[in-house]
Amino acid sequence: MEKADQELRVRTAHGADGTRTVLTFKGATVDERSGSKPEHETRVEDAEAVHAILRGLGHVEVIAFEKRCRNYDFEAHGRQMLATLVRVPEIDGTFLEVETIVDEDDVSAALDDVRAVLADLGTGPEDLTRETYTGAIAAQRG
């Protein structure tokens, strides 16, 4: 579901430690420059059940796609961060996501720290995008 800059997502992840499914609500964008959104998520036991619940509530699946990720936890600027290398078979290229968990009143400072990490990696503003995987895939599928 995508409504008023919000998203509801069911993600099933397959990893070395097994399979897990997570229900995520992404709120409206809190930083226009980065496109950062607050996320609230919880693990669910049964992916089919959560899909049935959402359909029962009137939600309709808008798009489904595969995303391959490799995660790296690290500390920078006094924050726990997560860097994720992402490949989406339908989109050319490899993407880097860097994120951290913060309270609402710390978003601006946290974004500055994330931008500093990206700069340390040689990633400049010209390398950044606000385009979502969902948007890129929808455009690709036409």
VENVENUR-V546834 format. One record per residue. N is the residue number from 1. PHI is phi in degrees with one decimal (NA if undefined). PSI is psi in whole degrees, 0 to 359 (NA if undefined). OMEGA is omega in radians with two decimals (999 if undefined). Layout:
# VENVENUR-V546834
n = [N & N]
phi = [PHI & PHI]
psi = [PSI & PSI]
omega = [OMEGA & OMEGA]
This chain:
# VENVENUR-V546834
n = [1 & 2 & 3 & 4 & 5 & 6 & 7 & 8 & 9 & 10 & 11 & 12 & 13 & 14 & 15 & 16 & 17 & 18 & 19 & 20 & 21 & 22 & 23 & 24 & 25 & 26 & 27 & 28 & 29 & 30 & 31 & 32 & 33 & 34 & 35 & 36 & 37 & 38 & 39 & 40 & 41 & 42 & 43 & 44 & 45 & 46 & 47 & 48 & 49 & 50 & 51 & 52 & 53 & 54 & 55 & 56 & 57 & 58 & 59 & 60 & 61 & 62 & 63 & 64 & 65 & 66 & 67 & 68 & 69 & 70 & 71 & 72 & 73 & 74 & 75 & 76 & 77 & 78 & 79 & 80 & 81 & 82 & 83 & 84 & 85 & 86 & 87 & 88 & 89 & 90 & 91 & 92 & 93 & 94 & 95 & 96 & 97 & 98 & 99 & 100 & 101 & 102 & 103 & 104 & 105 & 106 & 107 & 108 & 109 & 110 & 111 & 112 & 113 & 114 & 115 & 116 & 117 & 118 & 119 & 120 & 121 & 122 & 123 & 124 & 125 & 126 & 127 & 128 & 129 & 130 & 131 & 132 & 133 & 134 & 135 & 136 & 137 & 138 & 139 & 140 & 141 & 142]
phi = [NA & -130.3 & -148.1 & 48.0 & 67.0 & -118.0 & -137.9 & -121.9 & -132.5 & -114.1 & -121.7 & -107.4 & -111.3 & -108.2 & -142.1 & -61.0 & -94.0 & 113.3 & -111.6 & -139.6 & -119.8 & -128.9 & -98.8 & -126.8 & -110.3 & -107.4 & -75.9 & -65.1 & -55.8 & -104.7 & -143.1 & -62.8 & -62.5 & -99.6 & 78.9 & -61.1 & -130.5 & -70.8 & -124.7 & -127.5 & -142.4 & -148.2 & -75.9 & -121.0 & -76.9 & -131.7 & -60.2 & -63.8 & -64.4 & -66.9 & -62.4 & -63.3 & -61.2 & -63.3 & -61.6 & -62.0 & -85.4 & 96.6 & -79.8 & -121.0 & -65.2 & -91.9 & -157.3 & -133.0 & -159.0 & -99.3 & -135.1 & -106.3 & -129.1 & -130.3 & -101.3 & -135.2 & -89.0 & -158.4 & -116.7 & -151.7 & 54.7 & 74.5 & -124.2 & -76.9 & -128.5 & -129.5 & -107.2 & -127.1 & -89.0 & -124.9 & -125.0 & -118.9 & -50.2 & -82.3 & -122.2 & -69.9 & 105.5 & -117.4 & -114.0 & -119.0 & -111.8 & -127.2 & -145.8 & -146.9 & -99.2 & -143.4 & -76.4 & -54.2 & -76.9 & -113.7 & -59.8 & -60.7 & -65.1 & -64.8 & -64.1 & -60.7 & -67.5 & -64.2 & -62.8 & -65.2 & -61.9 & -60.8 & -62.9 & -60.4 & -86.6 & 84.5 & -96.6 & -100.0 & -55.0 & -69.3 & -90.3 & -88.5 & -141.0 & -101.6 & -64.7 & -90.3 & -60.9 & -58.5 & -64.2 & -64.7 & -69.8 & -60.4 & -66.7 & -63.7 & -77.1 & 62.9]
psi = [135 & 119 & 127 & 48 & 23 & 155 & 147 & 125 & 141 & 119 & 129 & 122 & 132 & 123 & 182 & 331 & 14 & 195 & 138 & 149 & 137 & 134 & 126 & 136 & 124 & 120 & 182 & 154 & 132 & 349 & 110 & 322 & 319 & 339 & 13 & 139 & 144 & 143 & 140 & 124 & 160 & 147 & 142 & 147 & 324 & 106 & 317 & 321 & 316 & 324 & 318 & 319 & 312 & 318 & 319 & 332 & 0 & 5 & 144 & 135 & 126 & 317 & 146 & 141 & 166 & 139 & 127 & 126 & 149 & 121 & 146 & 118 & 140 & 170 & 136 & 140 & 34 & 15 & 146 & 129 & 162 & 124 & 134 & 124 & 128 & 134 & 131 & 113 & 330 & 352 & 135 & 141 & 170 & 136 & 152 & 125 & 136 & 128 & 162 & 157 & 127 & 164 & 158 & 324 & 357 & 8 & 312 & 312 & 321 & 319 & 322 & 319 & 320 & 317 & 324 & 319 & 314 & 318 & 319 & 331 & 1 & 16 & 116 & 173 & 329 & 343 & 351 & 153 & 150 & 357 & 136 & 159 & 319 & 314 & 317 & 319 & 319 & 319 & 320 & 320 & 340 & NA]
omega = [3.05 & -3.07 & 3.08 & 3.11 & 3.11 & 3.12 & 3.01 & -3.01 & 2.97 & -3.11 & 3.02 & -3.11 & 3.09 & -3.13 & -3.13 & -3.12 & 3.10 & -3.13 & 3.08 & 3.12 & -3.08 & 3.03 & -3.08 & 2.95 & 3.07 & 3.14 & 3.13 & -3.13 & 3.12 & 3.12 & -3.06 & -3.08 & -3.09 & -3.06 & -3.11 & -3.14 & 3.02 & 3.14 & 3.04 & -3.10 & 3.11 & 3.10 & 3.10 & -3.10 & -2.97 & -3.10 & -3.12 & 3.12 & -3.13 & 3.05 & 3.12 & 3.11 & -3.12 & 3.08 & 3.12 & 3.10 & 3.08 & 3.12 & -3.12 & 3.10 & -3.11 & -3.10 & 3.07 & 3.12 & 3.13 & 3.14 & 3.13 & -3.01 & 2.96 & -3.04 & 3.09 & 3.06 & 3.10 & 3.08 & 3.09 & 3.11 & 3.11 & -3.11 & 2.94 & -3.12 & 3.08 & 3.02 & -3.14 & 2.99 & -3.00 & 2.97 & 3.04 & -3.03 & -3.11 & -3.08 & 3.10 & 3.01 & 3.04 & -3.06 & 3.09 & 3.03 & 3.04 & -3.10 & 3.09 & 3.14 & -3.12 & 2.99 & -3.09 & -3.09 & -3.11 & -3.05 & -3.08 & 3.14 & 3.13 & 3.10 & 3.06 & 3.13 & 3.09 & 3.12 & 3.10 & 3.09 & 3.12 & 3.11 & 3.10 & 3.13 & -3.14 & 3.13 & -3.12 & -3.13 & -3.14 & 3.14 & -3.05 & 3.08 & 3.03 & -3.14 & 3.13 & 3.06 & -3.14 & 3.13 & -3.13 & -3.14 & 3.11 & 3.12 & 3.13 & -3.11 & 3.07 & 999]
